[in-house]
Amino acid sequence: MITLEFWREGHLLTHPEHAGTVFVAKLPAAEFAGILEETVTILGDGEGAPVT
């Protein structure tokens, strides 16, 4: 599960109803693990650091 809250001033100026609202996204575990692995690859040195 991923939770997030909008905090950018520009977004809140155009969507004031989002202020203080917390959004939740539920993903299957395998899909979430894939997202984390891709993130490690993108933020790493391009070699794809092992995920433990």
N, C-alpha and C positions, 0 to 999 in steps of 0.2 A: 504494500500500500504506500502510495506517495501522497503527502499532503503539501499544499502550497497556499500561499497568500500573496495577493498582489500588493506590491509596495512601491512600484515606480510611480512617481508623481504624475507623469504624463498619462499613464493608463488611468489612474484614479480621477484625473481631471475630466476625462471623457466617459468614464464609467464610475461615477461616485457611489453607485449602489454596491460595488465590489469592496468598498472599504470595510475592513474587519471580517470579511467573509473568508472562510477557509474552505478550499476545494479539495476533494479526495478522489484519487484515481486508483482503482483496484486492477491489478494486472496478474495474470497467471505467473507463478514462480519462474517457470522456464523463460517466459518472455522478459521478465524483469532481469533475470540473470544475463540474458543476451544484451540487454540495454547497458548493463553495468560493464560487460566485457567490451562492448563497442566504445564506451566512454573511456575506459582505461587505454584502449588502443589510440583513440583520438588525442587524449591528453598526454600519452606517453611519448616515447621517442620514435614511434612508428613501428617498433619491433613487436608490439603487443606484449606488454608485461604480463606475466602469469598472474592469474587471479586465484587467491587461496582462501 
